[in-house]
Amino acid sequence: MTRGRRPKAVGRSLRVWDASADAYDRFEMKWHYYSRVGEKLVGALPLRPDSTVLELACGTGACTTLLVERVLRGRITAVDQSSEMLEAARRNSTHVGRRLTFREGGVGQVLRALAKRQRMFDFVVCNSAFWQFPEVESLPREIHGVMKRGGFLGFNLPFWFHSRREHLQYRRTVDGVLMRNGIEPREFWSKRLPVDYPKLLTDSGFVVVKDARYHVTMRKQESLEWRRIPAFRRRWGTFQGLPRSVASDVRKELEARRRRRPEDRALVSNWRLILAEAR
């Protein structure tokens, strides 16, 4: 696919994901973390053997494999912007061809190209990536444009904190670094309001039929290895807008707090599952 000029932030994130592909794939092969995260999502979808499915941000193919196991006669189109991630996904799949197609490109770019055809997908699925898309505010409407009426959009979102206490501890840590650097915390947080996904979906022609929480256990060693993946080690999107030195200080403080956890403590990775029907 021919690429046009990309915004700097998008190009930077693409380079990070390309550089992360091998480490990401090794991590997933060892721990199967994203497969475990995706199992609840795929299990909630009323898939049929002959369904047509579009998977957004397929990565190295963890959720793709789950879909292939359910869609035995239909077609799956798996999309990712990273050529290196897609190369790993192809290696990991034995079904490329008639049932499974991989397509390289940004999600918005691919959706706009697909919208020129007839509505073709029964399901659109995104495992562990929906909140990262730069065009998230317009994305549901573009997804709606490629779906059959009565089709389902399913995605999951990380629910970062296990309790109010943990959330407050996180805020105090970040606020302390900001104030030491002369930055007003209230102004910083005001620019990071959460997206109202149910409203966004309703305004785009969907009806939300499921909005639930679930969790996946993650061992301490698993968590440490996850943080060695370049995309997550750099945390390139978390503190955008801060001076680089301040963002680095925040990350160091948070990492020091994480390392104080007991070595054998199992972590709980919390997720929100959203399923919406296209009308």
C-alpha positions, -999 to +999 in steps of 0.1 A: +000+000+000+013+034-010+018+056+020+011+093+020+026+118+044+019+110+080+016+135+109+048+135+130+031+119+160+017+090+139+050+085+122+068+084+156+043+058+170+047+037+139+085+036+142+081+026+179+057-003+170+080-015+142+109-015+166+088-034+192+075-062+169+101-089+177+101-083+215+063-080+215+060-113+196+085-131+219+066-119+250+033-131+236+047-165+226+059-170+261+031-156+282+000-155+259-011-123+276-030-107+247-046-140+239-059-142+274-071-106+272-088-113+238-105-145+249-133-126+268-137-102+239-140-129+212-162-150+235-187-122+238-192-119+200-220-140+184-197-152+157-208-177+131-187-201+111-194-180+079-190-145+094-170-117+078-147-100+103-125-070+102-099-069+129-083-035+137-047-033+150-041-070+149-005-067+161+013-101+159-019-120+156-029-131+191-066-122+186-065-131+149-058-167+159-088-167+183-110-154+155-098-180+130-107-208+154-143-195+155-148-184+118-143-216+100-158-208+066-160-170+065-134-143+059-112-123+082-094-092+073-067-082+098-053-047+097-022-031+113-002+000+105+031-017+114+047-038+086+069-055+112+039-065+133+022-078+102+052-099+093+051-116+127+014-121+124+018-138+090+045-161+105+022-170+133-008-179+111-013-210+091-046-197+075-034-169+053-051-171+020-088-177+013-100-173+049-075-147+063-060-116+047-036-092+063-037-055+052-011-028+061-022+008+068-036+032+093-070+023+106-087+055+093-070+051+059-081+015+056-117+022+067-121+050+042-109+027+014-132+000+024-162+024+027-161+028-011-174-008-014-207-022-001-211-027+036-192-060+040-185-069+076-206-087+101-181-079+129-154-054+136-131-063+164-102-045+182-082-062+210-062-039+233-057-009+210-089+011+204-080+040+228-046+044+210-060+054+176-054+091+169-088+094+152-108+078+180-135+105+180-144+099+143-136+062+142-170+047+153-188+065+124-162+053+099-165+017+113-203+020+110-198+027+073-182-007+065-206-028+087-238-046+078-269-036+097-272-058+127-235-064+128-214-060+160-184-038+170-165-053+199-134-038+216-118-037+250-101-009+271-077-012+300-091+000+333-058+012+347-065+012+385-076-016+407-090+007+434-096+043+443-067+041+467-043+030+439-056+058+417-050+084+444-015+071+450-008+074+412-021+109+411-001+120+442+031+106+426+025+124+393+014+156+410+045+157+432+068+156+401+048+182+383+049+207+412+086+202+416+089+213+380+066+243+384+036+227+365+001+231+379-014+195+382-050+207+377-041+222+343-023+190+333-052+167+342-078+189+326-064+181+292-068+144+297-105+139+301-117+103+294-136+095+262-173+088+267-174+057+245-211+048+249-221+083+238-196+083+210-210+049+197-247+060+201-240+092+181-224+071+154-254+048+148-247+020+173-266+006+202-244-005+231-255-040+241-227-049+266-205-028+288-187-050+313-155-054+333-132-084+335-097-090+346-066-111+336-040-121+361-004-111+353+026-124+373+053-100+384+079-114+361+054-112+332+048-075+340+085-068+341+091-085+307+061-066+293+077-033+303+109-042+284+090-041+251+102-008+235+067+006+230+058+002+267+093+010+281+092+044+265+055+050+273+055+074+243+019+084+245+012+087+282+026+121+290+024+139+257+026+177+262+051+176+290+087+186+286+107+156+279+127+159+311+096+162+332+079+132+315+111+112+321+110+121+358+074+110+361+081+077+345+111+071+369+089+079+399+062+055+388+086+028+380+102+031+414+068+027+430+061-004+409+094-020+419+085-017+456+058-043+451+065-078+465+084-099+440+059-127+441+028-106+439+004-114+411-010-083+394-045-079+381-049-064+346-084-049+345-104-045+313-136-030+300-154-049+273-178-029+250-201-046+224-223-024+202-248-033+174-249-013+141-283+000+133 
